Amino acid sequence: MIIWHHLVFYGPMWDVVQPLVPGLTSWLFNYGRMAVQVFLVVGGFLAASSLAPQGAAAFSQPGRLIFRRYLRLGQPCLVALAVTVLVAALVRPWFDHPSVPDAPALWQLLAHVFMLQDVLGLEALSAGIWYVAIDLQLFAMSVLVFSATRQLRCRWPGAPAPLGSLGLGVILLLAVLSLLFFNAEEELDMTGLYFFGYYALGMLAYWASTAVKANTGSGRRWLLVIAVLGAAALALDFRGRLVVALVTAFVLVGLQQRVWTALAMTWLPRRQLGLLGKMSYSIFLIHFSVGLLVNALVSHFWPTQLLANAIGLLTAFALSLLAGAALYWGVESRRALQSRVLKCRNVV
């Protein structure tokens, strides 16, 4: 969905095809970007499962954990950015279009290395690269919350039980502030505070699903918290992206239950979806440069031919998947394998 949203948003191919499908153009332009809310909720769900499956920190060395996350996100991201810079340099002399990034300065490249380009107000070198920086911020915020609250618990071991769930309370407080206030301030959209509410919905969905599977009374309470929080935020400011996030959170809870999992597995192509899911981050990173190159070639040789531009769009989509697979197998999966080997050595 994000690939098609960016094909509509960037490049002249869709401008040629647009009169044929004006309704689809409007839908992809306005609603295709809402797939990002699915990324955020699923990201929060997975973060809770690894950082605090029982609601308290299940990790040590928070700084090292955040740095590992940076490497996990950054290595394939920087490779994809390098490809984008090279493609932009290749097409810039003969493809005059606003979607072509300007030649980057050294300080702009450094800002991308540290994922600070949006915070510093610099032009991004690729579409969607802002999300990588936000993902790192959200993960780091969660790590620091659980680490800080664990330190408080260790400092006062005889404290009453509520202090033991302080991490959950802080996460919930940040979610409330984000959904009710920060998410309404557009100038904050380069910070994790703007998006933390969606991320926290995924965390709440994880804790709800584990409680429901364990058949404890807290499962219903978690679901009620998600519903009340979402209803309050929608009543204050109705946002379609929040509806998508809430639906995603409840679907994640449902899919953790055996009956729904068994039903889904009877008709879903598990191997194909599993492989596509593994490669999805690499596909997300590399698709802009692929679309840029295909747009440049098609607009140069067939600037007004409808069929050529329609085929070009389909080609850009297919090549994005193939390029993402190459980035995954060549960079991302190797990085993941190295991390697992290092983790095993540390355990030994």
Secondary structure, 3 states (H helix, E strand, C coil): CHHHHHHHHCCCHHHHHHHHCHHHHHHHHHHHHHHHHHHHHHHHHHHHHHHCCCCCCCCCCHHHHHHHHHHHHHHHHHHHHHHHHHHHHHHCCCCCCCCCCCCCCHHHHHHHHCCCCCCCCCCCCCCCHHHHHHHHHHHHHHHHHHHHHHHHHHHCCCCCHHHHHHHHHHHHHHHHHHHHCHHHCHHHCCCHHHHHHHHHHHHHHHHHHHHHHCCCCHHHHHHHHHHHHHHHHHHHCCCHHHHHHHHHHHHHHHHCCHHHHHHHHCCCCHHHHHHHHHHHHHHHHHHHHHHHHHHHHHHHHCCCCHHHHHHHHHHHHHHHHHHHHHHHHHHHHHHHHHHHHHHHHHHC
